[in-house]
Amino acid sequence: MSGPVLQPGQLRPTVPPPGPVETVIGVAAGVIWPIMIVLGVFTSLSLGTAIVIAIIASIVLNQVKRTLRNQRRASIQPPATPPMR
């Protein structure tokens, strides 16, 4: 077994909240599908092209969001362990 061990009475390190960039990317990833479907139905953009664009944009935005979340979680310092008696 490896890694930090949580002792009784020790608090877990808190994860900082998402930053503004991570929040904007998350919102963009959430609204890309409705926007592209509306554009595919009501504009000259074909529905098939809109769906392909939505798939690619969704994959890219979700990967960027996942990378930012992992960097945020990795920035947490494990709690200091008291010396053994």
C-alpha positions in Angstrom: 0.0 0.0 0.0 1.4 3.4 -0.8 0.3 7.1 -0.6 -0.8 9.3 2.2 -2.7 7.5 5.0 -5.6 9.3 6.7 -5.2 9.3 10.4 -8.1 9.7 12.9 -8.6 13.3 13.6 -6.9 14.4 10.4 -8.9 16.5 7.9 -8.8 15.7 4.2 -7.3 18.3 2.0 -9.9 20.4 0.3 -10.0 20.7 -3.5 -10.1 24.3 -4.7 -13.2 25.3 -6.7 -13.0 25.4 -10.5 -11.5 28.5 -11.9 -13.3 30.8 -14.4 -11.7 29.1 -17.5 -12.7 25.7 -16.3 -16.3 26.9 -15.7 -16.6 28.6 -19.1 -15.3 25.4 -20.9 -17.8 23.3 -18.9 -20.7 25.6 -19.9 -19.5 25.6 -23.6 -19.3 21.8 -23.5 -22.9 21.6 -22.2 -24.5 24.0 -24.7 -22.6 22.9 -27.9 -25.2 20.2 -28.8 -28.3 22.4 -28.6 -26.6 25.2 -30.4 -25.4 23.0 -33.3 -28.8 21.2 -33.6 -30.6 24.6 -33.8 -28.0 25.8 -36.4 -28.4 22.6 -38.4 -32.2 22.8 -38.5 -32.7 26.5 -39.0 -29.7 27.7 -41.1 -28.1 26.6 -44.3 -25.7 24.4 -42.3 -26.6 20.8 -42.9 -27.7 18.7 -39.9 -25.0 16.1 -40.6 -22.3 18.7 -40.6 -23.6 20.3 -37.4 -23.6 16.9 -35.7 -20.0 16.2 -36.7 -18.9 19.6 -35.5 -20.8 19.0 -32.2 -19.1 15.6 -31.7 -15.6 17.0 -32.3 -16.2 20.1 -30.2 -17.7 18.1 -27.4 -14.7 15.7 -27.3 -12.2 18.5 -27.3 -13.9 20.7 -24.7 -14.5 17.7 -22.4 -10.9 16.7 -22.6 -9.7 20.2 -21.8 -12.1 20.4 -18.9 -10.8 17.0 -17.6 -7.2 18.1 -17.9 -7.9 21.3 -16.0 -9.7 19.4 -13.3 -6.8 16.9 -13.0 -4.3 19.8 -12.7 -6.5 21.4 -10.0 -6.6 18.1 -8.0 -2.9 17.5 -8.4 -2.1 20.9 -6.9 -3.3 19.7 -3.5 -0.6 19.0 -1.0 -1.2 16.0 1.1 -1.5 16.7 4.8 1.7 16.6 6.8 2.0 13.4 8.8 3.0 13.7 12.4 6.2 11.9 13.3 5.9 8.3 14.5 6.4 7.7 18.2 
